Amino acid sequence: MNTKNKESEAKAKRDKFIKFAEYRTNVAISSIKRIGNLSNKRAYEYGNDDIKKIFKFLRATLNETESKFNNIKSKDDDFRL
């Protein structure tokens, strides 16, 4: 593969990363903001332990996701209250 093709392929991969990173990050941010809507005490019943558990799991998931970029193995679990 010549240098021109490698540069073109690298640019295509970069463009693809940017496209998906922006989209997926914005979806994640939107979802996190919707979790904030659960703070409405008139509509929902929850305790401090519930809130601590939610945010502990979100932080752990974010840390696990970041570790993938650093080539560190992580576990994938689903959140449950």
TORTOR-401145 format. One record per atom (N, C-alpha, C): residue in one letter; x, y, z. Coordinates in steps of 0.2 Angstrom, whole numbers, plus 5000, padded with zeros to 4 digits. Example, Ala and Ser with C-alpha at 12.3 -4.5 7.8 and 13.67 -1.06 7.14 Angstrom:
<sites>
A506649725039A506249785039A506649845039S506449895035S506849955036S506450005039
</sites>
This chain:
<sites>
M500449945000M500050005000M500550065000N500350114996N500750174995N500550225001T501050275001T500950325007T500250365006K500050375000K499450414998K498850375000N498850304999N498250265001N498250265009K498850255012K498850255019K498650315023E498750375020E498550435022E497750445021S497550415016S496850425014S496450375019E496750315020E496350265025E496350295032A496950325034A496950355041A496450415041K496450455036K495950505037K495250485037A495050435033A494450405033A494250375040K494750335043K494650315050K494550365055R494950425054R494850475059R494150505058D493950515052D493350545051D492750505054K492850445053K492350395055K492350395063F492950395066F492950405073F492650465076I492750525073I492450585075I491750585074K491450555069K490750555067K490350515073F490650455074F490350405079F490450435086A491050465088A491250485095A490750545096E490650595092E490250645093E489550625094Y489250585090Y488550555090Y488450515097R488950465098R488850425104R488950465111T489350515111T489450555117T488850595118N488550625113N487950665113N487350625116V487350565113V486750525116V486850505123A487450495125A487650475132A487450535136I487650595134I487550655138I486850665139S486450655134S485750665134S485450615139S485650555139S485350505143S485550515150I486150545152I486350565158I485950615161K485750665157K485350725159K484650695160R484350645157R483750615158R483750585165I484250555167I484350525174I484150585179G484450645177G484250695182G483550715183N483150695178N482450705178N482150665184L482450615185L482250565191L482250605198S482550665198S482650695205S481950725207N481450725202N480850755204N480450715209K480450745216K480150705221K479450695221R479150745217R478350735216R478150675212A478650655207A478450605203A478850535205Y479350535209Y479750475210Y479850475218E479950415220E480150395227E480850365226Y481350395230Y481950365230Y482350385236G482850345238G483250365244G483950385242N484350405247N485050425246N485450365243D485250305246D485650245244D485550225236D484950245234D484850235227D485250275223I485250345225I485650395221I486450375221K486650355227K487350335227K487550275223K487050225223K487150165219K487150185211I486750225209I486750255202I487350285200F487550335204F488150375202F488850335203K488850285208K489450245208K489450195202F488950175200F488950135194F489150175188L488850235187L489050275181L489750285181R490050305187R490750325187R491150255186A490950205188A491350145187A491350125179T490750135176T490650115169T491050165165L491050225167L491450275163L492250265164N492450245170N493150215171N493350155167E492850105167E492950045163E493050065155T492550115153T492650135146T493250165144E493450215149E494150245148E494650195147S494650145152S495250095152S495250055145K494750055141K494750015135K495250055130F495250125131F495650165127F496450155129N496550135135N497150115138N497350045138N496950005134N497049935133N497049895140I496649915144I496549875151I495949845151K495949775152K495349735152K494849765157S494149755156S493649775161S493049725160K492649725165K492049685165K491449725162D490949695159D490349725157D489749695161D489449745165D488949725169D488349765167D487749745169D487149785168D486949815175F486749875175F486549915181F485949885184R485849875190R485249855194R485249895200L484649915202L484549945209L484549895214
</sites>
